[in-house]
Amino acid sequence: MALKAGIVGLPNVGKSTLFNAVSSSAKAQASNYRFCTIEPNTGLVDVPDERLNKLAELVIPDRIVPTQIEIVDIAGLVRGASKGEGLGNKFLANIREVDAIIHVVRCFEDENVLREEGAINPVSDKEVIEAELQLKDLDSVESKIQKKEKQAKADPKAKAEVEILQRCKAHLEQGKSIRSLDLSKEEKTAIYDLFLLTDKPVLYVANVDEPSMHTGNKFSDTLKEAIKDEGAEIIVMNNSIEAQIAEMEEPDDKAMFMEEYHMAEPALNRLIRSAYKLLGLHPYFTAGVQEVRAWTFHDGWKAPQCAGVIHTDFEKGFIKAEVISYDDFTTFKSEAACRDAGKLRIEGKEYIVKDGDVMHFRFNV
């Protein structure tokens, strides 16, 4: 169950360069011309988590299996995409399929990198993308309103749906995204089937020049100010540097390169962890001699649901879970020692799994 995140942005802002850096299974062509990425490139990237490595040091398994994020590099968007301009229809169809959006914004000056929007303006660039997504969502909402209005005359449920859709319509017409409307879980059922683009959570990437990779610059500062009320996170990074790090196969080479640039870790690690948490996802661990593995679950999931991530039979036949907190496991160094110290707990069907729990499930086949 991997989070599927789509990398979006105007042409030539560094989307494909970022994809090349994060993808472990595919490489997008990063070239300086419009619509370089015609079909969405998809790759899987490991979610970095030092806890997984620490558990592996203690258990010494045959293999280590991290959890992953699926990354989709989507064709660059242009003005008029909501009306089919450029590759608009293809772009908008692809973005509907992702769970979260990684919005890359150009925050650097380089006369060698083409730009059709005039002077560098990250806020304007951001607004171009948002406006196209809002216009497309407006079309979807208005279409459903037309279908539901007749039903609403005789069906109270349909009438309530129309009222919610009208609120969405008014919000979009004001140039606002649906995620800022704060619809309740119950109200969102009215728009669930529309897969609205502006309802998806967003993580911004300010792609800055090399000298600004640690401090940011006037462009990234402007972008931060523009999104401060969105509740969104922003990662400041230099995509080209990250791509170079990702291409290095030798750990020593990576370490020397990062030391030269005064980097404690690749900025990609922060990006991936932020994207992973964007949808309220966390890992729990299984730790045995065959493998130490991270599994993904959602906030609030109970033990049977988490067991079902491994296999549906685990959820159907769930009996109980043996649980050790990560801190206890690393303190006492083994499952046996945790058991002897009374740190292994037996939890039932109502147990809400916590980030970093080390678990073993018992179930009926």
C-alpha positions in Angstrom: 0.0 0.0 0.0 2.3 2.7 -1.2 1.4 6.4 -1.3 1.2 7.6 -4.8 2.5 11.1 -5.3 2.5 13.1 -8.5 5.2 15.6 -9.3 3.7 18.6 -11.0 4.7 22.1 -12.1 5.1 24.3 -15.1 7.5 23.2 -17.9 11.3 23.4 -17.1 11.0 23.9 -13.3 12.9 20.7 -12.4 10.2 18.1 -12.2 11.9 15.4 -14.2 15.3 16.1 -12.5 13.6 15.6 -9.2 12.0 12.4 -10.4 15.4 11.1 -11.6 16.7 11.8 -8.1 13.9 10.0 -6.1 13.1 7.1 -8.3 14.8 3.8 -7.7 13.2 1.9 -10.6 12.8 4.3 -13.5 14.5 7.4 -14.9 12.7 10.2 -16.7 14.4 12.0 -19.5 15.4 15.4 -18.1 15.8 17.7 -21.1 15.4 21.4 -21.7 12.4 21.4 -24.0 8.6 21.6 -23.5 6.7 18.4 -22.9 9.8 16.3 -22.5 7.7 14.0 -20.3 4.8 13.0 -22.4 3.7 9.8 -20.7 3.9 9.8 -16.9 7.0 8.0 -15.6 6.5 6.0 -12.5 9.1 4.7 -10.0 9.3 3.5 -6.5 11.4 5.1 -3.8 12.3 3.8 -0.4 11.1 5.8 2.6 14.3 6.4 4.7 13.9 5.4 8.3 17.0 4.9 10.5 14.8 2.8 12.9 14.7 0.1 10.3 18.5 -0.1 10.1 18.8 -0.1 13.9 16.4 -3.0 14.2 18.4 -4.9 11.5 21.6 -4.3 13.5 20.0 -6.1 16.5 18.2 -8.9 14.6 20.7 -9.5 11.8 18.1 -10.6 9.3 18.6 -12.1 5.8 17.1 -9.0 4.3 15.8 -5.5 5.0 12.6 -4.3 3.3 11.7 -0.6 3.7 8.3 0.7 2.8 8.0 2.7 -0.4 6.3 5.6 -2.1 5.2 5.5 -5.7 6.3 8.6 -7.6 4.7 9.7 -10.8 6.4 12.4 -13.0 3.6 14.1 -14.8 3.9 16.2 -18.0 4.3 20.0 -17.5 1.2 22.1 -17.2 0.5 25.3 -19.1 -2.1 28.0 -19.0 -5.4 26.7 -20.5 -4.8 23.0 -19.5 -8.3 22.9 -18.1 -9.6 23.6 -21.6 -7.2 21.1 -23.2 -4.3 23.3 -24.1 -0.9 21.6 -24.4 -1.1 18.2 -22.8 -3.7 19.5 -20.4 -6.2 16.7 -20.7 -3.6 14.0 -20.3 -2.0 15.9 -17.4 -5.3 16.3 -15.6 -6.2 12.7 -16.1 -2.9 11.5 -14.7 -3.1 13.8 -11.6 -6.5 12.5 -10.7 -4.9 9.1 -10.0 -2.5 10.3 -7.4 -3.1 10.6 -3.6 -0.9 13.7 -3.0 0.8 16.4 -5.1 4.5 17.4 -5.0 4.4 20.8 -6.6 7.8 21.9 -7.9 8.2 25.6 -8.2 11.1 27.3 -9.9 13.1 29.5 -7.5 16.3 30.1 -9.5 17.5 32.2 -12.3 19.3 30.6 -15.3 19.2 32.1 -18.8 20.1 28.7 -20.2 16.8 27.1 -18.9 13.8 28.1 -21.1 10.9 30.0 -19.5 7.8 31.1 -21.3 6.2 32.9 -18.3 8.6 35.9 -18.3 10.6 36.9 -15.2 11.0 34.4 -12.4 7.8 34.6 -10.2 7.2 31.6 -8.0 3.9 32.9 -6.7 2.5 33.5 -10.2 3.7 30.0 -11.3 2.0 28.4 -8.3 -1.2 30.3 -9.1 -1.1 29.2 -12.8 -1.2 25.5 -11.6 -3.8 26.1 -9.0 -6.1 28.1 -11.3 -6.1 25.3 -13.9 -6.9 22.7 -11.3 -9.6 24.9 -9.8 -11.2 25.4 -13.3 -11.2 21.7 -13.9 -12.8 21.0 -10.5 -15.4 23.7 -11.2 -16.4 21.9 -14.4 -16.8 18.6 -12.4 -18.8 20.2 -9.6 -21.1 22.1 -12.0 -21.7 18.9 -14.0 -22.7 17.0 -10.9 -25.0 19.8 -9.7 -26.9 19.6 -13.0 -27.4 15.9 -12.6 -28.5 16.1 -9.0 -30.8 19.1 -9.2 -33.8 17.1 -10.6 -33.3 14.4 -7.9 -33.1 17.1 -5.2 -36.7 18.1 -5.7 -37.9 14.8 -4.3 -34.9 13.3 -2.5 -33.7 15.0 0.7 -30.4 13.3 0.5 -29.8 14.6 -3.0 -30.9 18.0 -1.9 -28.2 18.0 0.9 -25.6 16.9 -1.7 -26.5 19.8 -4.0 -26.1 22.2 -1.1 -22.6 20.9 -0.4 -21.8 21.0 -4.1 -23.0 24.6 -4.3 -20.6 25.5 -1.5 -17.8 23.9 -3.4 -18.8 25.8 -6.5 -18.8 29.2 -4.7 -15.4 28.4 -3.1 -13.8 27.5 -6.4 -15.3 30.6 -8.1 -13.5 32.6 -5.5 -10.2 31.1 -6.7 -9.8 28.8 -3.6 -9.0 25.1 -3.5 -11.4 22.6 -2.0 -8.9 21.4 0.6 -9.3 24.8 2.3 -13.1 24.5 2.5 -12.8 22.2 5.6 -15.6 19.9 4.6 -16.4 17.3 7.2 -15.9 13.6 6.5 -19.7 13.2 6.0 -19.9 16.2 3.7 -17.1 14.9 1.6 -19.2 11.9 0.5 -21.0 14.4 -1.9 -17.7 14.9 -3.8 -16.0 11.6 -3.2 -16.7 10.3 -6.7 -15.4 13.4 -8.4 -11.8 12.9 -7.3 -11.3 16.7 -7.1 -7.8 17.8 -7.9 -7.8 20.7 -5.4 -8.8 18.4 -2.6 -5.5 16.6 -2.7 -2.8 17.5 -0.1 0.2 19.4 -1.5 3.9 19.5 -0.7 5.8 22.3 -2.3 9.4 22.0 -3.5 11.2 25.3 -4.0 13.9 24.4 -6.5 16.7 26.9 -5.7 20.1 27.6 -7.1 23.2 25.9 -5.6 24.3 28.8 -3.4 20.8 28.9 -1.9 20.3 25.2 -1.1 20.8 25.6 2.7 19.5 29.1 3.2 16.8 29.6 0.5 16.6 32.9 -1.5 14.3 35.7 -2.2 12.2 33.5 -4.5 11.7 30.7 -2.0 11.0 33.2 0.8 8.3 34.7 -1.4 6.8 31.3 -2.0 6.9 30.5 1.8 5.0 33.7 2.5 2.4 32.9 -0.1 1.5 29.5 1.3 1.8 30.2 5.0 -2.0 30.1 5.5 -2.4 26.9 3.5 -1.2 24.5 6.2 1.2 23.1 3.5 4.8 22.2 3.9 7.7 23.4 1.7 11.0 21.8 1.1 13.9 24.0 -0.2 16.4 22.1 -2.3 18.5 22.1 -5.4 17.2 19.3 -7.6 20.3 19.0 -9.7 22.5 18.4 -6.6 20.0 15.8 -5.4 20.1 14.0 -8.7 23.9 13.9 -8.7 23.8 12.3 -5.2 21.2 9.7 -6.2 23.3 8.7 -9.2 26.3 7.8 -7.1 26.6 4.1 -6.4 29.4 4.1 -3.8 28.5 5.2 -0.3 31.9 6.7 0.2 31.5 8.9 -2.9 28.1 10.1 -1.6 29.5 10.8 1.8 32.4 12.9 0.4 30.0 14.7 -2.0 27.6 15.6 0.8 30.5 16.6 3.1 31.7 19.0 0.4 28.2 20.6 0.3 27.9 20.5 4.1 24.9 18.2 3.9 24.0 15.9 6.9 21.7 14.0 4.6 20.2 14.4 1.1 17.3 16.9 1.1 15.4 14.1 -0.7 15.2 12.2 2.6 13.2 15.1 4.1 11.1 15.3 1.0 10.2 11.6 1.0 9.5 11.6 4.7 7.3 14.7 4.4 5.4 13.2 1.4 4.9 10.0 3.4 3.4 11.8 6.3 1.3 14.1 4.1 -1.6 11.6 4.1 -1.1 10.6 7.8 0.9 7.4 7.0 3.3 5.7 9.4 5.3 2.5 9.5 5.1 -0.4 11.9 7.8 -3.0 11.9 8.1 -6.8 11.8 11.5 -8.1 12.9 12.7 -11.7 12.4 15.7 -13.5 11.2 14.3 -13.8 7.7 13.6 -10.1 7.3 13.2 -6.8 9.1 10.4 -4.9 7.3 8.5 -1.7 7.5 4.7 -1.8 6.7 2.6 1.3 6.1 -0.6 2.1 8.0 -2.9 5.1 8.4 -3.4 7.2 11.5 -6.0 5.6 13.8 -5.8 2.1 12.3 -6.4 -0.8 14.6 -4.4 -4.0 14.9 -6.5 -6.1 12.6 -6.4 -3.5 9.8 -2.6 -3.3 10.1 -2.4 -7.1 10.0 -4.3 -6.9 6.8 -1.6 -4.9 5.2 0.6 -8.0 5.3 -2.2 -10.3 4.0 -6.0 -10.1 4.0 -6.1 -13.5 5.8 -4.3 -11.9 8.8 -7.1 -9.4 9.2 -9.9 -11.9 8.7 -8.5 -14.4 11.1 -7.0 -12.0 13.6 -6.7 -13.2 17.1 -4.2 -10.9 18.8 -1.0 -9.0 18.3 2.3 -9.1 20.2 3.6 -5.6 20.4 6.9 -4.1 21.5 7.5 -0.4 21.2 10.5 0.6 19.1 12.2 2.3 22.1 11.8 -0.8 24.3 13.1 -3.1 21.5 16.3 -1.0 21.0 16.8 -0.7 24.8 16.6 -4.4 25.6 18.1 -5.5 22.3 15.9 -8.4 21.4 12.4 -9.8 21.5 13.3 -12.4 24.2 14.8 -9.7 26.4 11.7 -7.5 26.0 9.5 -10.5 26.9 11.6 -11.2 30.0 11.4 -7.5 31.1 7.6 -7.5 30.6 7.8 -5.1 27.7 6.0 -7.4 25.2 2.3 -6.6 25.3 -0.6 -8.7 24.0 -3.1 -6.4 22.3 -6.6 -7.2 20.9 -8.8 -6.0 18.1 -9.3 -2.5 19.5 -5.6 -1.6 19.8 -4.7 1.5 17.9 -1.3 0.9 16.4 1.4 3.5 17.0 4.2 4.7 14.8 7.2 2.4 15.1 5.5 -0.5 16.9 7.3 -3.8 16.4 4.6 -6.4 15.9 3.8 -10.0 15.5 0.3 -11.2 14.6 -1.5 -14.4 15.6 -4.4 -15.4 13.5 -6.6 -18.3 12.4 -6.2 -19.6 8.9 
